[in-house]
Amino acid sequence: MSAVAEAGGSMLASAAARADIGLDGLAASGVLILVAVLISLWRKLDLERSLLWAATRALVQLLIVGWALQLVVGPDDPLFWSGLWLVFMLLFAAWTTSQRAAGVPHVLALSLLAYALSGLVTLGVLFGFQVYEFEGRTIVPLAGIVVGNSLAATVLVSRQLLVAATEQRDVIEGRLALGLSAADAFQPHLRQALRTALVPQIETTKAVGIVALPGAMVGLILAGVDPADAVKVQISVMYLVLGSVATTTTVMSIGISRELFSPAQQLRRFRSD
């Protein structure tokens, strides 16, 4: 087992012993939701119902997830449940992407492929080099980080490519008329869409530890884990996120750019035209 995996195991044991804030602590933290509601009322933002619904929905969803995770996080739990969870996660993420990037050709299949390949690459590195042990308590959380952090960037790059194909049609067709291939004619727009999707994550990675303390590290420290050990885990998580976002958006952008053109190298027309 690697040093990071050993540290992760001891940290999880320590977290389990110290992280129970109890029902009283959970209820007390809900006072902050009341603060947000009062601010909304004071400034007439009309967001009270949305705030209460968001807080309630998060509570219910996380309680359900916490219960369901008991099926996969135990050392003796069969990996079948982790695999099933993974499949559902990928399908739901692909469906969500298709809803948020409606109009993009074959977005459901492409996003499913992108998430699957991203997970294969990033988790393959972490488990292949034994950064973490290959078991349910690591597979599901790390896969959730891969998919969850890639979703927004995947939706963004999909929308950007569709917008470029519709709003820059004359420019693209002009390049095609000059003899450029479809890939070359669309390359500047593909590159710009990728940059737009990746820059926020790059900036977040650059600012981590200075402007903001990441949630995973804060959670471990609050659970009583040594800060140096928490930092090691957080660094691996940040690299995981950056790698997964880069992989997912690249696979997605290449797939979409090919779907935008016909076999005859002609730019297709879309409903948003």
N, C-alpha and C positions, 0 to 999 in steps of 0.2 A: 504493500500500500504506500502511496506517495505521502510526502509530508503534509501536503494540502488536505488530502483525504483523511489523514490521521487527525489533523487539527479540526477538520470539519466534523468528524465523529465526536471528538471531545466537546466541541462547541455545542453540538446538538443536544448532547447529554446535559451539559450545563444549562442550556436554554430551557430544556424541559423541566429542570428543577427550579428555575428561578423566574420564569416568564409568566406565571399564572397571576394575573392581576385581579382575578375574582369578579363576581357579578357586580359588587359595589364599585370597583374601579371602572368596569365597563359602563355602568350607569353614569358615573361621574364624568367620564369622558364625553358622554352624550350632551353635557351642558354646553359644549362648544358648538353643537348643532343649534342649540337654543340661541346662542350668541349670534350665529349667522342669520337665523330667522328674525331676530330682533333688529339686526342691521337692515335687513330687507324691508321690514315694516317701517323703520325710521326713515329710510331714504326712498320709500315707495317704489321699490324695485319689482314688486309683484313676483317674487321668486320663492315665497314661503312654501307653497305646495311642492314645487320642484325640489327644494332642499329637503323637506321631510320625506318625500318619496325616494329621493336618492339615498338618504341615510337608511331608511327602512329596507330598501331593496338590497343595499350593500350588506346590511346586517343579516338578512335572510339568506342571501346567496353565499356569504362566507360561512355561516353556520352549517349550511348544507354541504359545502365543499369540505369544511373541517371534519364533518362526520364521514363523508365519502373517502377522505384521505386515509382514514383508519384502515381501509381495505388494502392500501398499497405501501404505507410507510414502514410497516413492521418488517424486521429482518427475515421473518419466515413466511411473509405473504407471497403468494405466487405472482410471478411477473406477468401472468395473463391479464390480471386486472390493470396493471400499469400500461400494457399494450392496448387494452380496450380504451382506457382513458385517453391515451395518446391519439388513437384513431378518432375518437369523438372530438378532441381538441382541434385536430387538423380540419375535420369536416366543418365544424362550427366556425372556425376562423375563415375558411374559404367561403362559406355561405355569407358571413358578415361582410367580407370584402366584396362579394358580388352585389350585395345590397347597397354598399356605400360607393361603389364605382360602376353603377348601372350604365349600360351603353357600351362598355368596353367589350370587344369581341372575345368570347370564350373565357371570360374573366374567372368563372368558377373553376374550370379545369386548370387554368394556368396558375391561379393562386394556390390551389391544392398542391400542384407540382412544386411551386416555389417554396411553400412552407415545408413540404416533405424533404426536398433536397437541402434546404437550409438546416433543418434539424439533423439530417444525416451527416452533413459536413461538420457542423459545430459540435454536436454531441459525440460524433465519431472521434474528434480530436480530444475532447475532455475525457471520454471513457477509454479511447485507444491508448492514450498516454498515461492512463490511470491517475489523472488529476482527481477524479472522484470514483468511488466504487460504483459498479454497475448493479444497482438495486433500486427498488421502488421509491425509496425516500429521496433519491437523487434524480432518477429518470423523470418523474412527473414534474417536480418543481423546475428543473432546468429546462425541460421542454416547454413549460408554461412561459418561462422567461423568453425563450427563443420566439415562440409564436406571438406572445402578447406584445413584445417590443417591436416586432416586425410588422404588425398589422397596420398601424397608422402610416408607416413609411410605404408599405405596399399599396395602400389605398391612394396615397398622395402621388406616387409615381404613375399609377394607372390613370388617374385623372389628368395628370400633366401630359401624358402621351396622347390621350384622346383630344385634349384641348389643342395640342400642337397640330394634330392631324386635321382638325377642323378649321382652326383659325389661321394656320399657316399653309393651307392647301395650295394656294397660288405659288408660294415660294418652293414648296416641295415638288410640285408638278413642273415648275420651271427647271429645277435641277434634273428631273427625269428627262425633260425634253432636250437637255444638253448632253444626254448620253450617260448620266450617272446611274448606277444600279440603285435599286430601292434601298438597300442597306446604306449606301453612301449618301443618298439624298436625304435620308431621315436621321443620319448619324448626329448632326448638331443638336437636334431636338431631343434625341435619346440621351445624349450626354448631359444636356441641361436639366432634363427631368431627373436623371440619376443624382446630379449634384444637389438639386433642390430637396430630394428625399434624404440624402445622406448628411448634408451639412448640419442640420439640427442635432443629429446624434453625435457627430464629430465634435461640435461645440460643447455638448453636454459632457462628453468624455474629457475634453480639455479642462473643463471647469470643475470637475468632480474633486472634492476634498478642499477646495478653496471657496467657491461660491456656495456650494451645497454639499451636504453629507448624504450619501445615497441611503435609501431605505433599508436595504439588506444589512449594511454595516451598522446603522443606527439601531436596528432591531436586535442584532447580536450584542451590541454594547449594552443596551437596556436590559438584555437577558443576563448580563453579568460576564460576558465573554471578554477575554483580554483584547484590548483594542488592536494590538499588533496582529493577532490571529484573525480578527474581524476584517482587517484591511486586506489580508491575503485572499480571503474568500471574496471580498468585494471586487478586488482587482480582476480575479478570474471571471466574475460575473459581468463586469464591464466589458472585458474583452469578448466574452460570449455574446453580449448584446450587439456590440459593434460588428462583429463578424457575421452574426445572423442577419442583421439589417442589410449589410452590404450584399450578402449572398442572395437573400430573398428578393431585394429590389432589382438586382442584376438579372436573375433568372426571369423575373416578371417582365422587366422592360424588354429583354431580348424576345421573349415569347410574344408580347403584345405587338412589338414593332414588325414582327413577321406576319401577324394576323391582319395588320392594317393594309397590307398590299395583296393584290391578287397574284396568281401564278404568272400572269403576264406582266408583272412589275408595275401594276397600276394601283394608285391609291384608292382604296375603297371609300364609299360614301356612307355616312352614319346618320342616325336619327337626329343628332344634335346639329347637323349641317344647316 
